[in-house]
Amino acid sequence: MEQFITDVEAYAAACGVKPTTVVQRAAGVSGAAWGRWEAGGSCTLVTADKVRAYMRDNPASPQDKDAAA
């Protein structure tokens, strides 16, 4: 789970958004879910797979971060 959290945080930073935004867009879960995961909770494998697929299919680009600034 730690690697998943790290990967989502890195992707979010590269896109210029918050990790909660990534998981909401990717898996339709609430932003509160992210807080629970950071606090030591875990998500289902189905949810993790959805988030990873979203990040893979929507790579961060330099303009993403510039647009958020």
Backbone as JSON, one array per atom type, in Angstrom:
{
  "sequence": "MEQFITDVEAYAAACGVKPTTVVQRAAGVSGAAWGRWEAGGSCTLVTADKVRAYMRDNPASPQDKDAAA",
  "N": [[0.82, -1.19, 0.0], [2.01, 1.18, 0.67], [3.69, 1.78, -1.51], [1.78, 2.21, -3.48], [0.5, 4.53, -2.48], [2.68, 6.32, -2.63], [3.12, 6.3, -5.4], [0.71, 7.41, -6.38], [0.8, 9.93, -5.18], [3.08, 11.0, -6.44], [2.27, 11.01, -9.12], [0.08, 12.75, -8.95], [1.38, 15.11, -8.15], [2.93, 15.57, -10.42], [0.94, 16.15, -12.2], [-0.1, 18.4, -11.14], [-2.23, 18.38, -9.36], [-4.25, 17.41, -6.52], [-3.81, 14.36, -4.63], [-6.31, 13.33, -3.87], [-7.96, 14.21, -5.91], [-7.04, 12.69, -8.04], [-7.78, 10.03, -7.28], [-10.52, 10.33, -7.14], [-11.21, 10.95, -9.8], [-10.21, 8.69, -11.08], [-11.33, 6.36, -9.9], [-13.74, 6.99, -8.85], [-14.11, 7.26, -6.14], [-14.6, 8.72, -2.88], [-12.99, 11.73, -1.71], [-12.38, 11.44, 0.92], [-11.68, 8.81, 1.17], [-9.05, 8.7, 0.35], [-7.77, 9.97, 2.48], [-8.21, 8.07, 4.5], [-6.69, 5.97, 3.47], [-4.14, 7.06, 3.55], [-3.85, 7.2, 6.26], [-3.35, 4.65, 6.98], [-5.2, 2.79, 6.24], [-6.63, 0.57, 3.76], [-7.24, 0.05, 0.27], [-9.42, -1.68, -2.02], [-8.25, -4.26, -4.24], [-9.36, -4.01, -6.73], [-10.04, -1.29, -6.82], [-7.47, -0.14, -6.57], [-6.35, -1.12, -8.93], [-7.94, 0.24, -10.82], [-7.14, 2.88, -10.36], [-4.4, 2.75, -10.94], [-4.58, 2.02, -13.66], [-5.81, 4.29, -14.68], [-3.81, 6.21, -14.23], [-1.82, 5.17, -15.88], [-3.07, 5.29, -18.39], [-3.47, 7.98, -18.7], [-1.09, 9.78, -18.9], [0.98, 12.06, -17.1], [1.73, 15.33, -18.18], [4.1, 17.93, -18.96], [2.68, 20.32, -19.33], [0.42, 19.98, -17.77], [1.13, 20.48, -15.09], [1.93, 23.14, -15.35], [-0.48, 24.36, -16.03], [-1.89, 24.17, -13.68], [-0.61, 25.88, -12.02]],
  "CA": [[0.0, 0.0, 0.0], [2.9, 2.34, 0.72], [4.13, 2.09, -2.87], [0.61, 2.76, -4.15], [0.36, 5.92, -2.0], [3.8, 7.06, -3.21], [2.89, 6.43, -6.85], [-0.39, 8.36, -6.61], [1.3, 11.27, -4.82], [4.01, 11.45, -7.49], [1.47, 11.29, -10.3], [-0.69, 13.96, -8.66], [2.31, 16.25, -8.19], [3.32, 15.79, -11.82], [-0.23, 16.72, -12.89], [-0.48, 19.64, -10.49], [-3.49, 18.21, -8.65], [-4.14, 16.69, -5.25], [-4.07, 12.92, -4.76], [-7.75, 13.07, -3.78], [-8.51, 14.43, -7.25], [-6.68, 11.54, -8.86], [-8.59, 8.85, -6.96], [-11.9, 10.63, -7.51], [-11.33, 10.81, -11.25], [-9.84, 7.35, -11.53], [-12.13, 5.25, -9.37], [-15.03, 7.47, -8.36], [-14.22, 7.17, -4.67], [-14.59, 10.03, -2.24], [-11.7, 12.24, -1.26], [-12.15, 10.92, 2.28], [-11.03, 7.5, 1.05], [-7.61, 8.95, 0.3], [-7.35, 10.23, 3.86], [-8.16, 6.79, 5.22], [-5.57, 5.19, 2.97], [-2.92, 7.68, 4.09], [-3.8, 6.93, 7.7], [-3.03, 3.25, 7.21], [-6.22, 1.91, 5.69], [-6.28, 0.04, 2.44], [-8.31, -0.01, -0.72], [-9.52, -3.0, -2.65], [-7.38, -4.43, -5.4], [-10.1, -3.5, -7.88], [-9.87, 0.16, -6.81], [-6.07, 0.14, -6.88], [-6.16, -1.39, -10.36], [-8.57, 1.33, -11.55], [-6.29, 4.07, -10.21], [-3.18, 2.51, -11.72], [-4.93, 2.06, -15.08], [-6.05, 5.7, -15.0], [-2.51, 6.88, -14.31], [-1.14, 4.64, -17.06], [-3.75, 5.74, -19.6], [-3.5, 9.44, -18.72], [0.21, 10.2, -18.38], [1.17, 13.48, -16.78], [2.55, 16.06, -19.14], [4.61, 19.17, -18.37], [1.69, 21.38, -19.37], [-0.53, 19.76, -16.67], [1.61, 21.19, -13.91], [1.92, 24.57, -15.66], [-1.87, 24.82, -16.02], [-2.36, 24.23, -12.3], [0.13, 26.91, -11.28]],
  "C": [[0.87, 1.26, 0.0], [3.36, 2.76, -0.68], [2.99, 2.7, -3.68], [0.42, 4.23, -3.77], [1.45, 6.79, -2.64], [3.58, 7.31, -4.69], [1.79, 7.46, -7.15], [0.07, 9.78, -6.27], [2.21, 11.83, -5.9], [3.24, 11.82, -8.75], [0.69, 12.6, -10.11], [0.2, 15.2, -8.73], [2.7, 16.58, -9.62], [2.18, 16.42, -12.62], [-0.66, 18.05, -12.3], [-1.84, 19.58, -9.81], [-3.23, 17.5, -7.33], [-4.39, 15.21, -5.48], [-5.56, 12.58, -4.67], [-8.42, 13.24, -5.13], [-8.24, 13.23, -8.15], [-7.59, 10.36, -8.56], [-10.07, 9.09, -7.26], [-12.12, 10.43, -9.0], [-11.15, 9.37, -11.7], [-10.84, 6.27, -11.11], [-13.48, 5.68, -8.83], [-15.21, 7.33, -6.86], [-14.13, 8.57, -4.09], [-13.18, 10.44, -1.86], [-11.36, 11.73, 0.13], [-11.46, 9.56, 2.24], [-9.52, 7.68, 1.04], [-7.07, 9.19, 1.7], [-7.26, 8.96, 4.68], [-6.98, 5.96, 4.78], [-4.25, 5.75, 3.51], [-2.74, 7.36, 5.57], [-3.55, 5.46, 8.01], [-4.09, 2.28, 6.73], [-5.79, 1.39, 4.34], [-7.51, 0.04, 1.55], [-8.37, -1.42, -1.27], [-8.56, -3.06, -3.83], [-8.05, -3.89, -6.65], [-9.92, -1.98, -7.97], [-8.44, 0.53, -7.16], [-5.78, -0.07, -8.36], [-6.76, -0.27, -11.22], [-7.69, 2.58, -11.52], [-5.02, 3.9, -11.03], [-3.45, 2.57, -13.22], [-5.17, 3.51, -15.53], [-4.72, 6.43, -15.17], [-1.73, 6.43, -15.54], [-1.74, 5.22, -18.35], [-3.8, 7.26, -19.76], [-2.18, 9.98, -18.17], [0.27, 11.71, -18.14], [2.04, 14.11, -17.85], [3.02, 17.35, -18.48], [3.56, 20.28, -18.35], [0.64, 21.21, -18.27], [-0.13, 20.58, -15.45], [1.59, 22.7, -14.15], [0.51, 25.13, -15.59], [-2.39, 24.98, -14.61], [-1.7, 25.36, -11.53], [-0.54, 28.26, -11.36]]
}
